[in-house]
């Protein structure tokens, strides 16, 4: 067999099994199912070495999933080309109603051979480690929020209401320490909820300290510092955004970044009719949620506060100029949209979408000095 022959291998990857399909050139040749092997790198590597021994170059594809990028990194270390594709980007006929591991592997091999698959970016291990830590912090925040909701629901069912202005302040926590329910069983439930909130808060603090400790040795640290020039983007928010997006060079323009974060409206247009709906919510959810939280702060007038000034002190003028332009535009746009009496959530999402453009501009201002 010629050395120039490429074998397109589709893998349907699970924890305990991997189905293997092969599509050889030319395109008219049949796509074959080679069988299933056990999960892990060694069984599948052993099966694919037989193809390499026949003089074929491998082009391997599999879907991104819970097994992560271990296989891709292993194949790359062996010198084999491997792409990981997002399941949402794989073409699926509307009439397809049968899904099996065998069919999925055959489809991946066939689509890879005709060039219909778009690979996702595979982060290096250091970037993925920071991202995992940032997501662990987000999980702790979610657990704390859920525990707070459960505790407040328990108190509401028992007719106990807090008379203060804001919940979860020091005054509110002192009030909670004095709450006593009528029945011992209810008091135990109350104390367990309160303990869950306290423990989640301590876990959040540990995660945030770990992120601060990891930042100096991270290659993307300069970008984290640069993004803090923007209003509302403090250290944890900047680390989260950079850890989730990482390489801004893959976006040719801000609109691509907005689409990647799912902040563009869905559309169903035909002929002269154009119909747009809610945002797609496709792509990276943690970064999208962080941007929406940040966007709330642009309801205030544009101003460089002492806190922002301290964050900008060591940054290049080009970065601070972009951050100030962002404040001028987004604060004014927030006021204009509010004057039109649009729903508050819709305004915030619109501001978050435009904020993507300024983040992209800052990233490309700093990124030439960073690996990508």
C-alpha positions in Angstrom: 0.0 0.0 0.0 1.2 3.5 -0.8 2.8 5.5 1.9 0.5 8.4 0.9 -2.7 6.5 1.8 -4.6 8.1 4.7 -6.9 6.0 6.9 -9.7 7.9 8.5 -10.6 6.3 11.8 -13.7 7.1 13.7 -13.8 6.3 17.4 -17.0 6.2 19.6 -15.4 6.5 23.0 -16.8 5.3 26.3 -15.3 4.5 29.6 -15.4 0.8 29.2 -15.5 0.4 25.4 -14.4 2.1 22.2 -15.9 1.3 18.8 -13.5 1.7 15.8 -14.6 2.4 12.2 -12.3 2.8 9.2 -12.8 4.9 6.0 -10.0 4.5 3.5 -9.3 6.5 0.3 -10.7 6.8 -2.3 -14.0 8.2 -1.1 -16.0 5.6 -3.0 -14.6 2.8 -0.8 -16.8 1.3 1.9 -16.6 2.5 5.5 -15.9 -0.6 7.6 -16.5 -1.3 11.3 -13.4 -2.8 12.7 -14.9 -3.8 16.0 -14.9 -2.7 19.6 -12.1 -2.8 22.2 -11.9 -2.1 25.9 -11.7 1.4 27.2 -8.4 3.2 27.8 -5.4 4.1 25.6 -3.7 0.7 25.4 -6.4 -1.4 23.7 -7.2 1.1 21.1 -3.5 1.9 20.4 -2.9 -1.8 19.9 -5.7 -2.0 17.4 -4.6 1.1 15.4 -0.9 0.0 15.3 -2.0 -2.7 12.8 -3.1 0.0 10.4 0.2 1.9 10.9 2.1 -1.3 10.2 0.4 -1.5 6.8 1.9 1.9 5.9 -1.3 4.0 6.4 -1.3 7.5 7.9 -3.9 7.8 10.5 -6.5 10.6 10.8 -8.4 9.8 14.0 -11.5 11.6 15.2 -13.7 11.2 18.2 -16.4 13.2 20.0 -15.6 15.4 22.9 -17.1 13.9 26.1 -16.5 12.9 29.7 -13.3 11.0 28.8 -11.6 14.3 28.1 -8.5 14.7 25.9 -6.5 11.8 27.2 -6.7 9.8 23.9 -5.9 12.8 21.8 -2.7 13.6 23.8 -1.7 9.9 23.7 -2.1 9.7 19.9 -0.3 13.0 19.5 2.6 11.6 21.5 2.7 8.7 19.1 2.8 11.0 16.1 -0.7 10.2 14.9 -3.1 13.0 13.8 -6.2 13.1 16.1 -9.1 15.6 16.1 -11.7 16.0 18.8 -15.0 17.3 17.5 -18.0 18.8 19.4 -21.1 16.6 19.3 -23.3 19.6 18.6 -21.3 20.4 15.4 -21.7 16.9 13.8 -24.3 16.9 11.0 -27.3 14.8 11.7 -30.1 14.0 9.2 -33.5 15.1 10.6 -34.9 11.6 9.9 -32.2 9.7 11.8 -33.9 7.8 14.6 -31.4 4.9 15.3 -28.3 5.7 17.3 -25.7 3.0 18.3 -22.0 3.1 19.0 -21.3 1.3 15.8 -23.2 3.8 13.7 -21.6 6.7 15.5 -18.1 5.4 14.8 -19.0 4.8 11.1 -20.4 8.3 10.8 -17.3 9.9 12.3 -15.0 8.1 9.9 -17.2 8.9 6.9 -17.5 12.6 7.7 -13.8 12.9 8.5 -13.0 11.6 5.1 -15.1 14.2 3.3 -13.9 17.0 5.5 -17.3 17.7 7.2 -16.0 17.9 10.8 -14.6 20.9 12.6 -12.2 20.1 15.4 -12.3 21.8 18.8 -9.2 23.3 20.4 -7.4 20.9 22.7 -5.9 22.8 25.7 -2.5 21.8 27.0 -2.4 20.2 30.4 -1.5 23.4 32.3 -4.4 25.4 30.8 -6.8 22.5 31.5 -5.6 22.3 35.1 -6.5 26.0 35.7 -9.8 25.6 34.0 -10.7 22.5 36.2 -9.9 24.6 39.3 -12.0 27.5 38.1 -14.9 25.1 37.4 -14.5 23.5 40.8 -14.9 27.0 42.3 -18.0 27.5 40.2 -19.4 24.1 41.5 -18.8 25.3 45.1 -20.6 28.6 44.4 -23.6 26.6 43.0 -23.7 24.4 46.0 -23.6 27.3 48.3 -26.4 29.0 46.4 -28.6 25.9 46.5 -28.0 25.5 50.2 -29.0 29.1 50.9 -32.2 28.6 48.9 -33.0 25.5 50.9 -32.4 27.2 54.3 -34.5 30.2 53.3 -37.3 27.9 52.1 -37.2 26.1 55.5 -37.5 29.3 57.4 -40.3 30.6 55.1 -42.3 27.4 55.7 -42.1 28.0 59.4 -43.1 31.7 59.2 -39.6 33.1 60.1 -38.6 36.1 58.2 -35.5 38.3 58.3 -36.4 42.0 58.9 -33.0 43.4 57.6 -32.3 44.8 54.2 -29.8 42.3 52.7 -29.4 38.6 53.2 -26.1 36.8 53.9 -24.4 39.9 55.3 -22.7 39.8 58.7 -25.9 41.1 60.3 -27.9 38.3 58.6 -25.5 35.6 59.7 -25.7 36.9 63.3 -29.4 36.7 63.1 -29.3 33.1 61.8 -27.1 32.1 64.7 -29.9 33.1 67.1 -32.8 31.4 65.2 -34.4 28.6 67.1 -37.1 26.4 65.6 -40.0 24.8 67.6 -39.1 21.1 67.1 -35.7 19.5 67.6 -35.9 17.7 64.2 -36.4 21.0 62.4 -33.5 22.5 64.3 -31.3 19.7 63.1 -32.4 20.3 59.5 -31.7 24.1 60.0 -28.2 23.5 61.4 -27.3 21.1 58.7 -28.3 23.6 56.0 -26.4 26.3 57.8 -23.3 24.1 58.1 -23.5 23.3 54.3 -23.5 27.1 53.6 -20.5 27.6 55.8 -18.6 24.7 54.4 -19.3 25.8 50.8 -18.1 29.3 51.6 -14.8 27.9 53.0 -14.4 25.7 49.9 -14.9 28.7 47.7 -12.2 30.6 49.6 -9.8 27.7 49.2 -10.5 27.5 45.5 -9.9 31.2 45.0 -6.7 31.1 47.0 -5.5 28.2 44.9 -6.3 30.2 41.7 -4.2 33.1 43.0 -1.4 30.7 43.8 -1.5 29.1 40.3 -1.6 32.4 38.4 2.1 33.5 38.6 3.3 30.2 36.9 0.6 30.3 34.2 1.6 31.4 30.7 -1.7 33.3 30.2 -1.2 35.4 33.4 -0.5 38.6 31.4 -3.9 38.3 29.7 -5.5 37.8 33.1 -4.0 41.0 34.3 -4.9 42.9 31.2 -8.6 41.9 31.4 -8.8 43.4 34.9 -8.6 46.9 33.3 -12.3 46.4 32.4 -15.0 47.4 34.9 -16.3 44.4 36.8 -13.5 42.1 35.8 -11.7 41.4 38.9 -9.1 38.6 39.4 -11.4 35.6 39.7 -13.6 36.8 36.8 -10.5 37.3 34.6 -9.1 33.9 35.4 -12.4 32.3 34.7 -12.8 34.0 31.3 -9.2 33.3 30.2 -9.3 29.7 31.5 -12.5 29.0 29.5 -11.6 30.8 26.3 -7.8 30.5 26.4 -6.8 31.1 22.7 -8.4 34.2 21.3 -6.6 33.8 18.0 -9.0 31.2 16.8 -11.7 33.9 16.5 -11.2 36.1 13.4 -13.5 38.8 14.7 -15.6 39.5 17.8 -18.7 38.2 16.3 -17.2 34.7 16.2 -16.4 35.0 20.0 -20.0 36.1 20.7 -21.3 33.1 18.8 -18.9 30.8 20.6 -20.2 32.0 23.9 -23.9 31.6 22.8 -24.7 35.3 23.2 -26.1 35.8 19.7 -29.8 35.5 19.0 -31.2 32.4 17.3 -32.8 33.0 13.9 -35.4 31.4 11.7 -35.7 33.4 8.6 -37.1 32.5 5.2 -37.7 34.7 2.1 -38.6 38.3 3.2 -39.4 37.2 6.7 -36.7 37.5 9.4 -37.5 36.1 12.8 -35.0 36.2 15.7 -35.4 34.7 19.1 -33.6 34.3 22.4 -29.8 33.8 22.5 -28.6 30.4 21.4 -26.8 29.6 24.7 -24.4 27.5 22.6 -20.8 27.0 23.4 -19.1 27.9 26.7 -21.6 28.3 29.5 -19.3 29.2 32.4 -17.7 32.1 30.4 -21.2 33.3 29.3 -22.5 33.3 32.9 -19.5 35.3 34.0 -19.9 37.9 31.3 -23.6 38.3 32.2 -22.7 38.9 35.9 -20.1 41.5 34.8 -22.5 43.3 32.5 -24.8 44.3 35.4 -22.1 46.8 36.6 -22.4 48.9 33.4 -25.7 50.3 34.6 -23.7 52.9 36.5 -22.1 56.0 34.9 -18.7 55.6 33.3 -16.0 56.2 35.9 -12.5 55.0 36.7 -12.8 54.2 40.4 -9.8 53.9 42.7 -10.1 50.1 42.6 -10.0 50.1 38.8 -7.2 52.6 38.8 -5.1 50.3 41.0 -5.7 47.4 38.6 -4.7 49.5 35.6 -1.6 51.0 37.2 0.9 48.6 35.5 -1.0 48.0 32.3 -0.1 49.3 28.8 -1.9 52.5 27.7 -3.4 50.6 24.7 -5.2 48.3 27.2 -6.5 51.0 29.5 -7.7 53.0 26.4 -9.8 50.0 25.3 -11.2 49.6 28.8 -12.2 53.2 29.0 -13.8 53.0 25.5 -15.8 50.0 26.8 -17.1 52.0 29.7 -18.1 54.9 27.6 -20.0 52.8 25.1 -21.5 50.2 27.3 -22.7 52.5 30.1 -24.3 54.8 27.5 -25.9 51.8 25.7 -27.3 50.5 29.0 -29.0 53.9 29.7 -30.4 54.0 26.1 -31.8 50.5 26.3 -33.2 51.2 29.8 -34.9 54.3 28.5 -36.7 52.2 25.9 -38.1 50.1 28.9 -36.7 46.9 27.6 -36.6 44.0 30.1 -33.6 44.2 32.4 -32.3 40.7 31.6 -32.4 41.5 27.9 -30.4 44.7 28.4 -27.8 42.8 30.5 -27.4 40.2 27.8 -27.0 42.8 25.1 -24.3 44.5 27.2 -22.5 41.2 27.8 -22.5 40.5 24.0 -20.9 43.9 23.2 -18.4 43.4 26.1 -17.1 40.3 24.2 -15.8 42.7 21.5 -13.7 44.7 24.0 -12.4 41.5 25.7 -11.4 40.2 22.2 -9.6 43.5 21.4 -7.7 43.5 24.7 -6.7 39.8 24.2 -5.3 40.5 20.8 -3.5 43.5 22.1 -1.7 41.4 24.7 -1.7 38.0 22.9 1.2 38.6 20.5 3.5 38.1 23.5 1.7 34.9 24.6 1.9 31.3 23.3 -1.1 30.3 21.2 
